[in-house]
Amino acid sequence: MDFFQAQDNARRSSRLLVFWFLVAVVGIIAAVYLALALGSRLTFSDYALAPRPLWQPELFVACVLGVGGLILFGSLFKIWALSRNGGVKIAEELGGRLVSRSTSDRLERRLINVVDEMAIASGIAAPPVYILDAEQGINAFAAGARISEGVVAVTRGALEKLSRDELQGVVAHEFSHILNGDMRLNLRLLGLLNGILLLTLAGRVMMRSARGSDRSAGPIIIAGIAMVLVGYIGVLCGKIIKAGVSRQREYLADAAAVQFTRNPSGIAGALKKIGGIGSTIEHPKAEEASHMFFGSSASFSRLLATHPPLGQRIKRIDPSFDEQTAVAQAVATESFSAPESNEGLVRGFSPHHFVEAVGDPQPTHVAIGHDLLASLPQHILAAAHQTGGARALVFALLLSPDTKFRPEQMDEVGKQFGMPVREQTEAFAQWLSDADPLVRLPLFDLALPTLVELSPEARAQVVETAERLIKADGRTSLFEYVMRRLLSDVLEPHRKRTARVSLRTLQSDTNALLSLLAHAGQEDGDHAAAAFDAAVVVAPMDGPWEFDRKRRFSARELDRILDHLAATGTPFRRKLVEAAATAVMHDGNVTASEAELLRAVCQALDCPAPPLLQPR
């Protein structure tokens, strides 16, 4: 799976979706106009004199403004409403319950662990997890406007009836949707179709308001009937559009899930159980979001089905599948198949392989996530799943290595959050001083989703305290910048996006970023210059290039640079990530700080980077 190609495909699908939506809107306006024009001829024309003409410019303009404006308003309003925490809103509208990261329920704990493993493997903060408690069918979905804002939701049936391998296959399928840009596409589709649904509702209102009125209300009733009928036709067209957009992407997500886990029996077992148990979602709003689910959420004809036939999906994963006998076996037994050996899957330590791994975690990355969670002391893992402990972990990671600043920093933590958090921070700092530096970023990723559970005011307090801890020693290290950037992206994700900038500015920003990355792991200026020279060879644009020997950039300046570069297109960002990796890996040795900085760059560019792997 090529992350950058998948992102391009999602954008093309979005453009195609908008085109067919506009075609449907034009058809709807034409149908309403014809209904009103014919209705006015029948209601008001005196055929003995002169019937009203079929072409009535004033009526046509009124239809374009009224019907078109109503659809446009309904669509844009829904898209706007879902642009901020859209995944959370959809999960809650469908009856979802947020699973606390500190849950002690055995099944919920298993789900959290599976999601954490996939998040570490993917190089993103673990998304919030929701359970649809009222749904007994086996199903799941991922939703969100951006990778950093995604949520994963599963039904109670999936939680209780799937084995761990099967659950991992379903979660891997949903992570594929997160990484491929499908979530944003699905939200736009949901928003566009809302305008057509609003047309049907408006038609019903018009019919009720005109009922019992005098004869002059005839055109209003006719218009209302026309809007209801045409609205239903529009909904039918919307279902066909959803089916066309969704089916192929489901095949791709199934294939990605097998690739992530290297365990075809996991997702195949889940699909087989769906064949016997079902995946129906009973919630009344389920049909509206049917294209987002892992399995079909309702019964549709083959033409309107948002998902490929179940047998075909299983057959692509398991060619030996026998549809006649497998369903009963899948329901009667809990399937478990250990993944094959990961030997030989570790990729070489090269920029090209790093780019290939972006948005495309391998079984080895998943194994890293599993092993990391298993290696953490139980009290550290438990703390990452509790709000107080998660705050203390983040603050411990931000304490200055120069101990003379520690008292001031600890006083700040105690002042803001009290002695319990201060004492936990001190204890975690002691543990971190002896821990492998490579656990810092994954541990931070585990703490972030717990902090998301806090109120907006409490999240802002965490961000503000982190800023004060960083500033305590008068300098911002690369690791502190990475932490600050990731913390802001997840806890304050709605900052204004930068518009596209000139090519000259992009060239200057690229030059500055590659200079910084070349410096990051090099003490010797000549070695850093050599790393820079190697990076610009694969840079996304032509020079002139000039190595900047300045080792430091302010956090604000680096934020500005990354925001500019994040506004570029997919081909540019692909080459930029390769150039950044070239600068970092030039000497063949990547430190924890370099890996963290490279991760922050990729995060800023919306390019999730899995953990860097040393060759065996």
Residue, then its C-alpha position, 0 to 999 in steps of 0.5 A: m500500500d502506497f500512502f501517498q498514492a492512496q492520498d491522491n486516490a482519495r482526493r480524486s474520489s472526492r473530486l469525482l464525488v463532487f462532480w456526481f453530486l452536482v449532476a444530481v443537484v442539476g437533475i433535482i432542480a430540473a425535476v422540481y422546475l418541470a413539476l412546478a411549471l406543469g402544475s402552474r399550467l394545470t392550476f392557473s391556465d385558461y386553456a380557452l385563451a392561452p395556456r401558461p408557457l412551459w418555459q418560465p424564466e422567473l420560476f426557473v430562477a426561483c427553483v435554482l435559488g430555492v432548491g439549489g440554495l437549500i441543498l447547498f446550505g444543507s451540505l455545507f452546514k453538515i460539512w462544516a459541523l463535521s469538520r471539528n470533532g466529526g468522528v466524535k460526533i458521528a460516534e455519539e450520534l450512533g449511540g457510541r460510548l467513549v471507552s476510558r483508557s483506564t477501563s478495567d473491563r477485560l474485553e475493553r482492555r483488550l480492545i484498547n491494547v489492540v488499538d495501541e499496538m496499531a497506533i504505535a506501529s502506524g506512528i500516530a497517537a492512539p485514537p479515542v475508542y468508542i463502543l456501540d453498546a446497543e449493537q449486537g451485530i459485528n461491525a466497526f468504523a473509523a471517522g474523523a476529518r484528519i489523521s490526528e482527529g480520528v476515532v475508532a468505534v466497534t459494536r458490542g457484538a464485535l467486542e464479545k464475539l471476535s477473538r483477539d486475532e479477529l479483532q486485530g484484523v478489524v482494527a487494522h482494517e479501520f486503521s487503513h481507512i485512517l491512513n488512506g484518507d478515507m475518513r475525510l472522503n466519508l465525511r464529505l460524502l455524508g455532508l453532501l448527501n445531507g443537503i439532498l435529505l434536507l430537500t425531502l424534509a423541506g417538501r414535507v414541511m411545505m405540504r403540511s403548511a399548505r394543507g387546508s389553505d385555499r385553492s391558491a395553495g395548490p402550487i405549494i402542495i405540488a412543489g412540496i410533493a415534487m420536492v419529496l419525490v425528487g428528494y427520494i430520487g436524490v437519496l437513491c442517487g446518493k446510495i448509488i454514489k456511496a456504493g461506487v465510492s466505498r466498494q473498492r476502498e473496502y477491498l483495499a482496506d481488507a488487503a491492508a489489514v492482512q499486510f499489517t498483521r500478516n495474519p489473513s485468518g484474523i480478518a477472514g475469521a471476522l468476515k466469516k462470523i459476520g456471515g453467520i451472525g450479521s453486521t446490521i446496525e439497528h440505530p435509525k441513523a445507521e443508513e446515513a453512515s452505512h458507507m463508513f462501516f466495516g460490514s454492511s449495516a443494513s440489507f441492500s440490493r447488490l446495486l445499492a450495497t455500500h460493501p462488496p459481497l461478503g463471499q467475495r471479500i473472504k475469497r480474496i483473503d482466503p482462496s480456499f473459502d467454501e461459502q456453503t459450509a464456512v458460516a456455520q463453522a465460523v459461528a460455532t468456533e473461536s478461530f485463532s491463528a498465530p501470525e507467521s514469523n516476522e523474520g526477514l520483514v525488517r526493512g533496510f535503514s534507507p530513506h527510500h524504505f522509510v518513505e515506503a513505510v509512511g502510512d504503511p505499517q508492516p507486521t514488524h511494526v505491529a510486533i514492535g507495538h505489541d512488544l513495547l506494551a508488554s515490556l513497560p512496567q505495569h504501573i507505567l502502562a496503567a499511569a498512561h491510561q489514567t488522566g492524572g498519570a498521563r499528565a505526570l508522564v508528559f511533564a516528566l518527559l519535559l523536565s530539563p536534563d539540567t537538574k538545576f532547573r528541576p525545582e522550578q519546573m516541579d514547583e510549576v507542576g505542583k502549583q497547577f495540579g497539586m502534590p499527587v501529580r508532582e510526586q508522580t512526575e518525580a517518580f516517572a522522571q527517575w524511571l525515565s532516566d534509566a529507560d531506553p530513550l526510544v520508549r519516550l515517543p511511544l510512551f508519549d503517544l500512549a498518554l495523549p489519547t488519555l489527555v484527550e478525555l479531559s475537558p477543553e479547559a483542562r487540556a489547555q491547562v496541560v498545554e500551558t504547563a508544558e509550555r512553561l516547563i519547556k521555557a524554564d531553562g531558556r532553550t527549546s531542545l529538539f525533543e521538547y519541540v517535538m513534544r510541544r508540536l505533537l501535544s498541540d496537534v492532538l489537544e488543540p487541533h483546530r488552529k488555522r491552516t496556512a494557505r499555499v505560499s509562493l514557490r520562492t517561500l517553499q524553496s526557502d522553507t525547504n532549505a531551512l528544514l533540510s539544514l536543521l535536519a542535517h544539523a540534528g545528528q551531526e556535531d561536525g559542520d562538514h558532516a552536516a553539510a554533506a548530509f544537506d548536500a545528499a538531501v537536496v539531491v532528492a528534494p521536491m524542487d530545484g535550488p538554489w540550495e545553500f546550507d544554513r550553518k545556523r543550528r537553531f530555529s525558534a519554535r515559532e519559526l519552525d512552526r511557520i516553516l512546517d505549516h507552509l510545507a504542510a499546505t503542499g500537494t502529495p507529490f511534493r510532500r512525498k519527496l520532502v519526506e524522502a529528503a528529510a529522511t536522507a538528511v537524518m540517515h546520511d551517516g547511517n546512525v539515527t539517534a532517538s532525538e533524530a527519529e523523534l524530530l523526523r516523526a514530528v516533521c512527518q506528523a506536521l505534513d500529515c504523513p504518519a511514520p512508523p517506528l524506525l527499524q534497525p536492520r538485523 
